[in-house]
Amino acid sequence: MFTWIALRLFQAIDAHSGYDFPWSLHNFMPFWAGADHHDYHHMAFVNNFSSSFRWWDTIFGTDSKYHAHKERKAQAAKAKKAN
């Protein structure tokens, strides 16, 4: 039980930190939700309900607005870089 609690605390801190640490689990497991994924949930409160496994958001379609947001950010960064 202590191992489970320690792992869940690590995951909660990682997901809510707002930083992409080199030791973040999503860097080792691509299906794992990281801080970027979960930060959108706290920003909009409409998507990305999973703080662990991204596939649940994909299966239930609760990550569509997140992907659109990331695409808009990428396009804005590209436009800024071009200017």
C-alpha atoms as an extended CHARMM CRD file, in Angstrom:
* protein
*
        83  EXT
         1         1  MET       CA              0.0000000000        0.0000000000        0.0000000000  PROA      1               0.0000000000
         2         2  PHE       CA              2.8520000000        2.4040000000        0.7640000000  PROA      2               0.0000000000
         3         3  THR       CA              4.3520000000        1.7200000000       -2.6700000000  PROA      3               0.0000000000
         4         4  TRP       CA              1.0170000000        2.4940000000       -4.3350000000  PROA      4               0.0000000000
         5         5  ILE       CA              0.6600000000        5.7310000000       -2.3580000000  PROA      5               0.0000000000
         6         6  ALA       CA              4.2090000000        6.7840000000       -3.2210000000  PROA      6               0.0000000000
         7         7  LEU       CA              3.6700000000        6.0830000000       -6.9360000000  PROA      7               0.0000000000
         8         8  ARG       CA              0.3560000000        7.9620000000       -7.0190000000  PROA      8               0.0000000000
         9         9  LEU       CA              1.9030000000       10.9450000000       -5.2280000000  PROA      9               0.0000000000
        10        10  PHE       CA              4.7680000000       10.9780000000       -7.7290000000  PROA      10              0.0000000000
        11        11  GLN       CA              2.2590000000       10.8710000000      -10.5830000000  PROA      11              0.0000000000
        12        12  ALA       CA              0.0800000000       13.6200000000       -9.0640000000  PROA      12              0.0000000000
        13        13  ILE       CA              3.0520000000       15.9170000000       -8.5200000000  PROA      13              0.0000000000
        14        14  ASP       CA              4.3230000000       15.2350000000      -12.0280000000  PROA      14              0.0000000000
        15        15  ALA       CA              0.9170000000       15.8820000000      -13.6410000000  PROA      15              0.0000000000
        16        16  HSD       CA              0.2770000000       19.0770000000      -11.6630000000  PROA      16              0.0000000000
        17        17  SER       CA              3.7890000000       20.5460000000      -11.7330000000  PROA      17              0.0000000000
        18        18  GLY       CA              3.3880000000       22.3260000000      -15.0540000000  PROA      18              0.0000000000
        19        19  TYR       CA              6.8840000000       21.2240000000      -16.0820000000  PROA      19              0.0000000000
        20        20  ASP       CA              8.1450000000       18.5800000000      -18.4860000000  PROA      20              0.0000000000
        21        21  PHE       CA             10.8880000000       17.0020000000      -16.3890000000  PROA      21              0.0000000000
        22        22  PRO       CA             13.3280000000       14.5470000000      -18.0010000000  PROA      22              0.0000000000
        23        23  TRP       CA             12.1440000000       11.9220000000      -15.5060000000  PROA      23              0.0000000000
        24        24  SER       CA              8.4410000000       12.4920000000      -16.2280000000  PROA      24              0.0000000000
        25        25  LEU       CA              6.6920000000        9.2240000000      -17.0010000000  PROA      25              0.0000000000
        26        26  HSD       CA              5.3370000000       10.3780000000      -20.3540000000  PROA      26              0.0000000000
        27        27  ASN       CA              8.9270000000       10.5740000000      -21.6380000000  PROA      27              0.0000000000
        28        28  PHE       CA              9.2010000000        6.8100000000      -21.1140000000  PROA      28              0.0000000000
        29        29  MET       CA              5.6110000000        5.7620000000      -21.8050000000  PROA      29              0.0000000000
        30        30  PRO       CA              4.0060000000        7.6880000000      -24.7020000000  PROA      30              0.0000000000
        31        31  PHE       CA              0.4800000000        6.7190000000      -23.6140000000  PROA      31              0.0000000000
        32        32  TRP       CA              1.0230000000        8.3870000000      -20.2160000000  PROA      32              0.0000000000
        33        33  ALA       CA             -0.4810000000       11.8330000000      -19.6710000000  PROA      33              0.0000000000
        34        34  GLY       CA              2.0610000000       14.4200000000      -18.6150000000  PROA      34              0.0000000000
        35        35  ALA       CA              1.8770000000       17.9270000000      -17.2410000000  PROA      35              0.0000000000
        36        36  ASP       CA              1.1040000000       19.4890000000      -20.6340000000  PROA      36              0.0000000000
        37        37  HSD       CA             -1.8570000000       17.1560000000      -21.1440000000  PROA      37              0.0000000000
        38        38  HSD       CA             -3.2380000000       17.6930000000      -17.6510000000  PROA      38              0.0000000000
        39        39  ASP       CA             -2.5600000000       21.4590000000      -17.6110000000  PROA      39              0.0000000000
        40        40  TYR       CA             -5.0850000000       21.8670000000      -20.4170000000  PROA      40              0.0000000000
        41        41  HSD       CA             -7.6740000000       20.2170000000      -18.1750000000  PROA      41              0.0000000000
        42        42  HSD       CA             -7.0490000000       22.8330000000      -15.4800000000  PROA      42              0.0000000000
        43        43  MET       CA             -6.9980000000       25.6410000000      -18.0330000000  PROA      43              0.0000000000
        44        44  ALA       CA            -10.3160000000       24.7960000000      -19.7100000000  PROA      44              0.0000000000
        45        45  PHE       CA            -12.0250000000       22.2000000000      -17.4480000000  PROA      45              0.0000000000
        46        46  VAL       CA            -13.6740000000       20.6860000000      -20.5210000000  PROA      46              0.0000000000
        47        47  ASN       CA            -11.1890000000       18.0570000000      -21.7460000000  PROA      47              0.0000000000
        48        48  ASN       CA             -8.3400000000       15.7940000000      -20.6800000000  PROA      48              0.0000000000
        49        49  PHE       CA             -9.9130000000       14.2390000000      -17.6370000000  PROA      49              0.0000000000
        50        50  SER       CA             -7.3360000000       11.4620000000      -17.4370000000  PROA      50              0.0000000000
        51        51  SER       CA             -4.2440000000       12.2880000000      -15.4180000000  PROA      51              0.0000000000
        52        52  SER       CA             -2.6490000000        8.9030000000      -16.1080000000  PROA      52              0.0000000000
        53        53  PHE       CA             -3.5640000000        7.0770000000      -19.3070000000  PROA      53              0.0000000000
        54        54  ARG       CA             -4.2040000000        9.2780000000      -22.3620000000  PROA      54              0.0000000000
        55        55  TRP       CA             -5.9920000000        6.4950000000      -24.2110000000  PROA      55              0.0000000000
        56        56  TRP       CA             -9.1000000000        7.0080000000      -22.0660000000  PROA      56              0.0000000000
        57        57  ASP       CA             -9.4250000000       10.5570000000      -23.3410000000  PROA      57              0.0000000000
        58        58  THR       CA             -8.8960000000        9.3080000000      -26.8970000000  PROA      58              0.0000000000
        59        59  ILE       CA            -11.4440000000        6.4900000000      -26.5280000000  PROA      59              0.0000000000
        60        60  PHE       CA            -14.1300000000        8.7670000000      -25.0740000000  PROA      60              0.0000000000
        61        61  GLY       CA            -13.2850000000       11.7490000000      -27.3080000000  PROA      61              0.0000000000
        62        62  THR       CA            -12.4540000000       14.0590000000      -24.4080000000  PROA      62              0.0000000000
        63        63  ASP       CA             -9.1740000000       15.2880000000      -25.8930000000  PROA      63              0.0000000000
        64        64  SER       CA            -10.3720000000       16.8380000000      -29.1760000000  PROA      64              0.0000000000
        65        65  LYS       CA            -10.2830000000       20.4300000000      -27.9110000000  PROA      65              0.0000000000
        66        66  TYR       CA             -6.8130000000       19.8180000000      -26.4670000000  PROA      66              0.0000000000
        67        67  HSD       CA             -5.4970000000       18.7030000000      -29.8670000000  PROA      67              0.0000000000
        68        68  ALA       CA             -7.0790000000       21.7280000000      -31.5410000000  PROA      68              0.0000000000
        69        69  HSD       CA             -5.4970000000       23.9960000000      -28.9120000000  PROA      69              0.0000000000
        70        70  LYS       CA             -2.0590000000       22.4380000000      -29.4850000000  PROA      70              0.0000000000
        71        71  GLU       CA             -2.4420000000       22.8850000000      -33.2440000000  PROA      71              0.0000000000
        72        72  ARG       CA             -3.3430000000       26.5860000000      -32.7990000000  PROA      72              0.0000000000
        73        73  LYS       CA             -0.3150000000       27.0650000000      -30.5220000000  PROA      73              0.0000000000
        74        74  ALA       CA              1.9770000000       25.3820000000      -33.0540000000  PROA      74              0.0000000000
        75        75  GLN       CA              0.6320000000       27.5450000000      -35.8950000000  PROA      75              0.0000000000
        76        76  ALA       CA              1.0490000000       30.7110000000      -33.8160000000  PROA      76              0.0000000000
        77        77  ALA       CA              4.6280000000       29.7640000000      -32.9440000000  PROA      77              0.0000000000
        78        78  LYS       CA              5.3700000000       29.0390000000      -36.5960000000  PROA      78              0.0000000000
        79        79  ALA       CA              3.8880000000       32.3960000000      -37.6680000000  PROA      79              0.0000000000
        80        80  LYS       CA              5.8710000000       34.2140000000      -34.9770000000  PROA      80              0.0000000000
        81        81  LYS       CA              9.0720000000       32.5040000000      -36.0740000000  PROA      81              0.0000000000
        82        82  ALA       CA              8.4180000000       33.4500000000      -39.7340000000  PROA      82              0.0000000000
        83        83  ASN       CA              8.1050000000       37.1400000000      -38.8060000000  PROA      83              0.0000000000
